[in-house]
Amino acid sequence: MSSLSLRHLTSASVEEILADYVRMSLEQYEYNLDGDFRSYNMTVPRQIALEAELRRRDGDQRRALLALFDHPNMQVRLNAARAARPVAPVEARRKIEEIAASGHYPQSADAGSSLSAMDRGIYKPD
């Protein structure tokens, strides 16, 4: 299945956006495994656009990302938890803590860095 066109995000359903979010997160996971940080970084604008579109939706639909908290892939769970922090801070923090404690590198290290940023006040929810 192909990715949504970023120009057409406004007409996509929340379910379509979530499916594209999962695809993008799975790409990031593979790039991490391969050590291909250039390709990983190229996925970030898409991630930002998908999260922004959910935020823009009536009632801030980033809450829909909570459905991904039990996804089998660690990168999907981590991305969803970090993006859901502003709308579900307790649940998101719990998921990030779980990932940090998992020892599943590199996501556990990334989650630990996120927790540190949250605790030091570097992360400011939007």
NORLIN-V258565 format. One record per residue. PSI is psi in radians with two decimals (999 if undefined). NEAR is the number of other C-alpha atoms within 12 Angstrom. D_FIRST is the distance of its C-alpha to the first C-alpha in whole Angstrom. Layout:
PSI|NEAR|D_FIRST / PSI|NEAR|D_FIRST
This chain:
2.40|9|0 / 2.88|13|4 / 2.70|24|7 / 2.55|27|9 / 2.26|16|12 / -0.46|21|15 / -0.38|13|17 / 0.29|15|16 / -0.64|26|16 / -0.41|21|19 / -0.07|16|18 / 2.61|21|15 / 2.83|19|15 / -0.68|28|16 / -0.71|21|14 / -0.69|24|11 / -0.76|36|13 / -0.71|34|13 / -0.71|26|9 / -0.62|31|9 / -0.73|43|12 / -0.81|37|11 / -0.81|28|9 / -0.74|36|12 / -0.67|36|14 / -0.63|26|13 / -0.79|28|13 / -0.73|33|16 / -0.83|31|17 / -0.75|22|17 / -0.67|21|18 / -0.81|23|21 / -0.66|18|22 / -0.14|14|22 / 0.41|14|24 / 1.35|16|22 / -0.45|17|23 / -0.85|13|23 / -0.69|19|19 / -0.87|24|19 / -0.49|20|21 / -0.27|17|19 / -0.29|28|16 / -0.75|20|19 / -0.63|16|19 / -0.77|28|16 / -0.82|33|17 / -0.75|25|20 / -0.75|25|19 / -0.77|43|17 / -0.70|38|20 / -0.68|23|22 / -0.72|31|20 / -0.73|34|20 / -0.70|26|24 / -0.48|19|25 / 2.61|21|24 / 2.16|12|27 / 0.14|12|28 / 1.57|21|26 / 0.16|27|23 / -0.32|37|22 / -0.48|30|24 / -0.39|31|21 / -0.35|39|20 / -0.46|31|22 / -0.34|25|20 / -0.04|32|18 / -0.35|32|22 / 0.25|20|22 / 2.54|24|18 / -0.33|15|19 / 2.27|24|18 / -0.67|35|21 / -0.68|40|19 / -0.82|36|17 / -0.76|37|20 / -0.84|47|22 / -0.80|40|20 / -0.75|44|20 / -0.77|42|24 / -0.69|45|25 / -0.47|42|23 / -0.09|35|25 / -0.78|32|28 / -0.48|26|30 / -0.30|26|29 / 1.15|27|29 / -0.66|25|32 / -0.85|16|33 / -0.73|26|30 / -0.79|35|28 / -0.73|32|31 / -0.75|24|31 / -0.72|38|28 / -0.71|38|28 / -0.72|29|32 / -0.75|26|30 / -0.73|35|28 / -0.67|28|31 / -0.20|19|33 / -0.47|19|30 / 0.15|16|31 / 1.61|20|28 / 2.48|19|28 / -0.08|25|27 / -0.62|33|25 / -0.69|24|29 / -0.71|23|30 / -0.73|28|28 / -0.72|34|29 / -0.71|28|32 / -0.67|22|32 / -0.75|30|31 / -0.74|30|33 / -0.77|18|36 / -0.67|17|35 / -0.81|22|35 / -0.53|13|39 / -0.04|11|40 / 0.18|11|39 / -0.69|12|37 / 2.20|17|34 / 1.97|15|34 / 2.53|16|32 / 999|17|31
